[in-house]
Amino acid sequence: MNADLHCHSTISDGLLAPREVVRRAYANGVELLALTDHDEISGLVEARAEAVACGLRFVNGVEVSVSWGDQTVHIVGLGFDATDPALLAGLQQVRSGRDERARCMSEGLAAIGIRGVLEGAQRYVGNPALVSRAHFARYLVEIGIARDMPNVFEHYLVRGKPGFVEHEWASLEDALGWIHGAGGLAVIAHPGRTRLAKSEMPKLFERFKALGGEAIEVVSGSQSGPDALEYARVARRYGFLASRASDFHGPGESPVDLGRAEILPPDLTPVWERLV
């Protein structure tokens, strides 16, 4: 199945509206899609309506920001009830600190002579309630501070750089509790992109498993080739279901388009077997 179970719209830090994401996925031959905006599910109604119109199978999704030690990891929730009160309240709680973080990021960049970045970043924001580092990065590329978004993150927005601001997200326990409480499945998103030390990764996998976490992204737009082989081994070791995703944010920006991620190794059990 051409399943794409992790992508973004203008509801978080994507470039296309939810309906446009669905149309592009359908045109690319996607058979099962999940829209997984960061800490926000207000785009699901629009996306689902468009998917019904196209005849594309669709499942609810979200990408929850989680603090693990001094790093941020991401947990994708799939197939949940989008009206669940605890999930809605939890996501609102996670989003509530973003405005202050954005202000502090802008102040940090102003201190090294790059002024007005928050105002510039807001031009890229589709949802005023969710200003992200990606919006900052797009503006810094626009004004010529860096050549592309990865370069912005490397030099300005990661730990130890002027635009980095420490932020406390959801706990792993809370994130899985909200997802499971709403009847969904939990997936570790793009583990190859985490900044955890290699020796720390097994602790994350073990705790995730102990909390009832079901799946891991084996392939994604930022994780293929040797990384995919590594996380296929992780899936086998821990008994995780395997997910496939583009982590698409927009044309011309994302390395992998909707539906174009590598296929999963044939011996793994796909997470969509529990979703369809």
Residue pairs with C-beta under 8 A, 6 or more apart in sequence:
1 31
1 32
1 270
1 272
2 29
2 30
2 31
2 32
2 259
3 30
3 31
3 32
3 33
3 244
3 270
3 272
4 25
4 30
4 32
4 33
4 34
4 244
4 245
4 246
4 248
4 258
4 259
4 261
5 32
5 33
5 34
5 36
5 59
5 61
5 76
5 78
5 187
5 243
5 244
5 245
5 271
5 272
6 34
6 36
6 61
6 63
6 76
6 187
6 189
6 190
6 217
6 220
6 243
6 245
6 246
6 247
7 14
7 21
7 25
7 33
7 34
7 35
7 36
7 245
7 246
7 247
7 248
7 249
7 258
8 14
8 21
8 35
8 36
8 37
8 38
8 63
8 247
8 248
8 249
9 16
9 17
9 18
9 20
9 21
9 35
9 37
9 43
9 47
9 126
10 16
10 17
10 18
10 43
10 126
10 127
11 18
11 37
11 40
11 42
11 43
11 126
11 127
11 130
12 37
12 38
12 39
12 40
12 63
12 127
12 130
12 132
13 38
13 130
13 132
13 133
13 134
13 135
13 249
14 21
14 37
14 126
14 248
14 249
14 250
15 249
15 250
15 251
15 253
16 24
16 250
16 251
17 43
17 46
17 126
18 35
18 43
18 44
18 46
18 47
18 50
19 46
19 47
19 49
19 50
21 33
21 35
21 47
21 248
21 258
22 33
22 35
22 47
22 50
22 51
22 54
22 56
22 58
23 50
23 54
24 251
24 257
24 258
25 33
25 56
25 258
25 259
26 51
26 54
26 55
26 56
28 257
28 258
28 259
28 260
29 259
30 56
30 258
30 259
31 56
31 57
32 56
32 57
32 58
32 59
32 272
32 275
32 276
33 47
33 51
33 56
33 57
33 58
33 59
33 258
34 58
34 59
34 60
34 61
34 76
34 78
35 43
35 44
35 47
35 58
35 61
36 61
36 62
36 63
36 76
36 77
36 78
36 189
36 245
37 43
37 62
37 63
37 130
38 62
38 63
38 65
38 130
38 132
39 62
39 63
39 64
39 65
39 91
39 94
39 95
39 130
40 62
40 91
40 95
40 127
40 129
40 130
41 60
41 62
41 82
41 87
41 88
41 91
42 127
44 60
44 61
44 82
45 82
47 58
48 58
48 60
51 57
51 58
52 58
57 276
59 78
59 79
59 275
59 276
60 77
60 78
60 79
60 80
60 81
60 82
60 184
61 76
61 77
61 78
62 76
62 77
62 80
62 91
62 179
63 74
63 75
63 76
63 77
63 189
64 74
64 75
64 76
64 77
64 91
64 94
64 169
64 170
64 175
64 178
64 179
65 72
65 74
65 94
65 169
65 170
66 72
66 73
66 74
66 75
66 169
66 170
66 171
66 172
66 175
67 167
67 168
67 169
67 170
67 171
68 172
68 196
68 204
69 196
69 200
70 159
71 194
71 195
71 196
72 167
72 169
73 172
73 188
73 189
73 191
73 194
73 196
73 204
74 188
74 189
74 190
75 172
75 175
75 176
75 179
75 186
75 187
75 188
75 189
75 213
76 186
76 187
76 188
76 189
76 217
76 243
76 245
77 87
77 175
77 178
77 179
77 182
77 184
77 185
77 186
77 187
78 184
78 185
78 187
78 243
78 271
78 275
79 183
79 184
79 185
79 274
79 275
80 87
80 179
80 182
80 183
80 184
81 87
81 182
81 183
81 184
82 182
84 178
84 181
84 182
84 183
86 177
86 178
86 181
86 182
87 178
87 179
87 181
87 182
90 170
90 174
90 175
90 177
90 178
91 178
93 170
94 169
94 170
95 129
95 130
97 167
97 168
98 129
98 130
98 131
98 132
99 131
101 165
101 167
102 118
102 121
102 131
102 136
103 118
104 165
105 117
105 118
105 133
105 136
105 157
105 163
105 164
105 165
106 116
106 117
106 118
106 121
106 136
108 162
108 163
108 164
108 165
109 115
109 117
109 136
109 156
109 162
109 163
110 116
110 117
111 162
112 162
114 140
114 145
114 156
114 162
117 136
117 139
117 140
117 163
118 131
118 136
120 139
120 142
120 143
121 131
121 135
121 136
121 138
121 139
122 128
122 131
122 135
123 139
124 134
124 135
124 138
124 139
125 131
125 135
133 153
133 157
133 163
134 149
134 249
136 152
136 157
136 163
137 146
137 149
137 152
137 153
137 157
138 149
140 146
140 152
140 156
141 147
141 148
141 149
141 152
145 152
145 156
146 152
146 155
146 156
149 253
155 161
156 162
156 163
156 164
157 163
157 164
158 164
158 195
159 195
170 178
172 204
172 207
172 208
172 211
173 211
175 186
176 186
176 208
176 211
176 212
176 213
179 185
179 186
180 186
180 212
185 214
185 215
185 241
185 271
185 274
185 275
186 208
186 211
186 212
186 213
186 214
186 215
187 213
187 214
187 215
187 216
187 217
187 241
187 243
187 271
188 204
188 205
188 208
188 213
188 215
188 216
188 217
188 240
189 217
189 220
189 245
189 247
190 217
190 220
190 222
190 223
190 245
190 247
191 201
191 204
191 216
191 217
191 223
191 231
191 234
192 220
192 222
192 223
192 227
192 230
192 231
193 222
193 223
194 201
194 204
196 204
205 216
205 234
205 238
206 238
209 238
209 239
209 240
213 240
214 240
214 241
214 271
214 274
215 235
215 240
215 241
215 242
215 243
215 271
216 231
216 234
216 235
216 238
216 240
216 241
216 242
216 243
217 223
217 231
217 242
217 243
217 244
217 245
218 228
218 231
218 232
218 235
218 242
218 243
218 244
218 264
218 265
218 268
219 228
219 231
219 244
219 245
219 261
219 262
219 263
219 264
220 244
220 245
220 246
220 247
220 256
220 261
221 245
221 246
221 247
221 248
221 254
221 255
221 256
221 261
222 247
222 255
223 231
224 256
224 261
224 262
225 262
228 262
228 265
229 265
232 242
232 264
232 265
232 268
234 240
235 241
235 242
235 268
236 267
236 268
241 268
241 269
241 270
241 271
241 273
241 274
242 264
242 265
242 268
242 269
242 270
242 271
243 270
243 271
244 261
244 262
244 263
244 264
244 270
245 261
246 254
246 256
246 257
246 258
246 259
246 260
246 261
247 254
247 256
248 254
248 256
248 257
248 258
251 257
264 270
